[in-house]
């Protein structure tokens, strides 16, 4: 029987006995006592009774409600819905199991997104919603998004499997299939929000049901697959009849059927087989379904799923089958598909369908596997030559390191995902190994070309370099499978982040690799692997930002020792002047330079400007008759340059939201912020860059008598990209003690910088640091189209590598060009060329709008990243027109050739 549709939270409460996890104040008497709550609103108590909450939850929720009521200017929603949100917060804070998430949604008639949105609106004070609640909400929202994406794919896939005329029986099978998948996912996976593994598990469940349902219910494709796979039963001889078992167990998996399902759903057969043979087979054994040809009973599946559902206390995913209002969300338009005008499309071109979460994940994984097809999981012949050219051959050590790290990675992968998923970890590690060797070879080729040397013994015998490079390759693989997400989890009582998923910086913890060492390889990795998608490049850039914001500043980071030695011999890197900061970060340092960069910095007072000569990745001997100098630490210098750029970008974002009416304060805030990073870097230990940023902003407003409250700062901060509420709710005060950003400011920041802050109130304030322009990522230039300044819809984009071409492109469609209208005379292109020639060369919109635009002298077009001089003049054909003319003539020639071929084929016909 299919599960009954749950129309109210009260109906579900009858199936559940209240229980309390951990110690609760009401452990002896968990039932709600109305007499104890006479002062509370009667409707509030009615809601509490319907949800079977305890006295402790009731009191805690009422306290939260009073705080919200006092701090909110106007009522955000009905009181009942706000009360429900307060009860939800209280239950999580007290770790009391009183009701499920679905029950509270039904009690106040809200869906998942509406309820979570209400919680975010309620969070107006720093102490309204704890970090524990934030973590629970984040986990719940991610699980819901994954479950919804999986159900949408389930519906679409089943419509291609089952016949439409089998409505009654088909619906029953679909309900059982979906419920069994939910049960398998909950039991087999510790991470139920893993989209890819969950989808592979769903394919296994579909294969299980297809094999066991009547062929009359299947579409022709699957009917033919089943009939091909089934062979007539063999006849048992009388001699062995007594020894024969009463029932022969069917094969573990129908390989042909599984391959058909994988092909129809664009997923890897190898990976799905691995999930089937480990996780799904173990689940079937636990359900006693391995040796039977019958479909499981719907009643048994529902009963077991309900146990799992009431244990997790989140939402009932079976309600997707009924289009239940609690699980509905506003429809979101699918991602737009880039296409040329329809009139230019050949008839044989198939349009790419809109992206869904599952399709996007499968496409990204497929593209990664295709890119690594030609790469091996052993060093290539070219790489072997580099190893042999070393003074000390690193081959044996490299192979041993790969083997030991592979075992460690697979083990930790299984611990995070599920004990039977170690094999999946090995498969992903193999992809990472291929990318690791491939990027290493590319890096060495670049170094050989740059330095004209072939002996990289010191670099290739550096264990940290290899571990960092391998970790970066694995992060690319993990991001491809996981959708480029980052940790957003809560904190344990000791303030240590709770690591519950595979998102960055999980790989650093697995390899015990410091973030500062990992950062050194990111930029060179991106430049050495042009096949990386834009999403992966953005992901690695975000990893770099996270390292600079917080991860590199963790306790025991080598960054502090390097800064300490720098402080003893001179100040750390100074802020760069605007002339360099308004351009992309350009430097000659590669990963080889950064890993071989000396630990002890220069003994000079100020860091010397970077040499224009290319630095060598091998140590050079000092010049005779000169006092040898300690070389500057390139890794620290470059780290601080990037840190200043990121710090100012964050400050500018927040400042723009809050203080545009006080433009004079921006340089003062930046000066204090930059001074803190340069001279009081100990304040960053186990803290976040944005915590110092918000404190500096508040301090300057305070000393300049500008009314700006921390509450206002925090509210604006939450609207910035890549922010986490724990940043301002969970700040280290002293060892083992954490509190809000306000407490940090009063007890730590102001006490440390009080003298410096007060100087800005005096008539002779300190010298201001130069204001940098908003920085531009060094990674976006080669891949992103540039808008021609002064135009709304004219872009210049570099030619894409053939390896990144869409698989549906043909030689004919590759040369199609569209500028929004049909081709006309060359005058139109002359106008575009004139616009390009007269435009401002600035690669990023300048903040100083008063300066006169400079004529465009050089235009960076291309794949090699080289500048091309634009020497065209008005009235002459520009390079752009030449390229377009060549494309047009090529297209004409191809059309003429096609007409000739068609004419000849017509003649040859009898």
Secondary structure, DSSP 8 states (H G I E B T S, - for coil): --------HHHHHTT---B--S--TTSS--S--GGGGTTS-HHHHHHHHHTT--HHHHHHHHHHHHHHHHH-SS--S-HHHHHHHHHHHHHHHHT-B---HHHHHHHHT--HHHHHHHHHHH--STTTS-HHHHHHHHHHHHHHHHHHHHHHHHHHHHHHHB-TT-HHHHHHHHHHHHHHHHHHHHHH-S-TT-HHHHHHHHHHHHHHHHHHS-GGGB-HHHHHHHHHH--------STTTTTS-SS----S--HHHHHHHHHHTT--HHHHHHHIIIIIHHHHHHTT-TT--S---HHHHHHHHHHHHHHHTS--GGGGGGT-GGG--------------GGGS-TT--------HHHHHHHHHHHHHHHTTT--SS--HHHHHHHHTSSS--HHHHHHHHHHHHHHHHHHHHHHH-GGGHHHHHHHHHHHHHHHHHHHHHHHHHHHHHH-----HHHHT-HHHHHHHHHHHHHHHHHHHHTS-B----B-TTS-B---SS-BTHHHHHHT--HHHHHHHHHHHHHH-TT--HHHHHHHHHHHHHHHHTGGGSTT-HHHHHHHHHHHHS-------HHHHTS-------HHHHHSS-SS--SSSS-----SS---SS-----TTS-------HHHHHHHHHHHHHHHHHHHHHHHHH-TT-TTHHHHHHHHHHHHHHH-GGGGTTS-HHHHHHHHHHHHHHHTT----HHHHHHHHTTSSS--THHHHSEEEETTEEE-HHHHIIIIIHHHHHHHHHHTTSSS-------------TTSTTTS-EE-TT-SS-EE-----GGGS-TT--HHHHT---SSS----HHHHHHHHHHHHTS---SS--S-TTS------EEE--TT--EEE----TTS--HHHHHHHHHHHHHHHHHHHHHHHHHHHHHH--
